[in-house]
Every structure is written in C-alpha cells, then in structure tokens.
Amino acid sequence: MRRILNQAANAAVKHKGSIFEILYRRLVTRLGHNKTIGVIAHRLCKLIWIILHKGISYEERGPAVPKDPSESIPRE
C-alpha cells in the first residue's frame, strides 16, 4: 500500500499548480525528496479516507489560474 501511495504522491507533485506540488516545493528543501514524498503520501491517504468514509467530493484547492490571459495582472 505504501508503494502505491508513494507513486500517487510522485504523480501528484508533477501536476503543475496542484496543492501537492506547492506543498512539495515548500518542504523539499528541508526534508529532501523521499521524506517529502512520504509526507504527501500521508496527506493523500488521509484525503482518500475522508472521501470514502464521509462521501465528500474532492475539489482541488490550488492557486486560481485565469482562464483568459487578458484576465491576468496587467503589466505597465
């Protein structure tokens, strides 16, 4: 089970703009790659448990990305 969660964590941190990628970048400098993947795998495990036991649907809470480039911050 741990290996599957670690593979899922590795895939999650490679997805640009995900909350797991942001968490990975924040922690990897202190903990290193392997321990950070373990932390993210643990969070994924908790998230999966909540989804299965409480029946809550998952919504990504990453940074808001504008759909239209014209909505981005104007540069002077």
N, C-alpha and C positions, 0 to 999 in steps of 0.2 A: 504494500500500500504506500509506503514511504517513497519508493521509486516512482510510482505513478504521480504522486503529488509533486515530487521534485521536477518531473518532466513537465507537468502542467504549469508549475511556477516559472520554469525556464521559458516556456512559450508565452506566458502572461507578461513577463518583463520585456519581451521583444516587441510587444504590441505598442506602437507609438501612441502616447497620450493616455494610456491606461493608468489607473491609480496604482497598479502594481509596478509599473515602470517608474513612476515618480518615487514610490517608496524604495525601490531598488537603488536608484541613483542617490537617494539620501543616505542609505545605510551602507552601501558597498565600500565606501572609503574607510569606515570604522571597523566593519566586521569581515570584509573580504567576500568573495563571490559565494563560496559554499555555505557559509553561515547565513548570508543574506537570502539565498535561495531557500534555506531551511525556515527562515522567518516567514517568507512569503508563502511557502507550502503550508505552514501552520495557519496562516490567515485564510488561505483557500479552504483548508479543512474546516475551519470554523464557519466560513461562509456557506459551504456546501451543507453543513449540518443545519444551519439556520433555515436555508431554503427548503430542505427536505422535511424538517420537523415542524416548522411554523407555516409552511406553504406560501412564503413570501416570494414574489418575483424579484429577480435581480435587475437592478438598474445601475449602469456604470456611472460613477461619480467623478470622473476625470475632469480635467480642465475643459471649459467651454471653448469649442472651436467654431468660429463663424463659418457658416455655410457659403456665404458670398464674400469674396475677397474685398469688396468695396465696404463691408461692414467692419473691417479691421481698423486699427488705430491709424488715423491719418498722420502722415509724416510731413514735416514742414520743410 
